[in-house]
Amino acid sequence: MDGADADRSGRQRRRGSRRVRRLAAAWIGLVVFASAIDPSVVFDTFGGLSTVGATISGDGSPGIVDSVAAHVDVFALSHLVAYGVLAWLLADALGVKDGRSRHYLRGLLVAAVLASAVGVGVELIQAPLAVRTASAVDAAVNGVGALAGLGIRAGVRRVRAIRR
């Protein structure tokens, strides 16, 4: 690879990491926005849901997810997914590469802590809001979601490496 190719490759990497950082920032904004709105407005729009397999619509009509047999709290599931995606994006934005080195583990830890800190911040934002409730359990679920997202990221990256 000559100097021009190396320069071009470096610019593409920087552009890609900028894109991931912007996506992570946008995701944080979406999570904060979603945490500040009244969830009943959203759920009423979609016909009601509270747990997978149940309904919160007061008229007894089935919710959107009644076809799923398991009873999983939709709020907890949304926390797991939101903070899993956030931690994954933060790890990519921080440039965490694959490996077993201390640098790799430290990068994953930083991504998990940052995602969890956003979760704690969101719970603090919700405390004074009349339509929302701050919850230590939600903050803990956010942290679990962040760890799960990083675990899934590591698994996906390992499978991709094996396939190459």
Secondary structure as GFF3:
##gff-version 3
##sequence-region A 1 164
A	DSSP	alpha_helix	3	36	.	.	.	ID=ss1
A	DSSP	alpha_helix	39	45	.	.	.	ID=ss2
A	DSSP	alpha_helix	74	93	.	.	.	ID=ss3
A	DSSP	alpha_helix	102	126	.	.	.	ID=ss4
A	DSSP	alpha_helix	136	163	.	.	.	ID=ss5
###
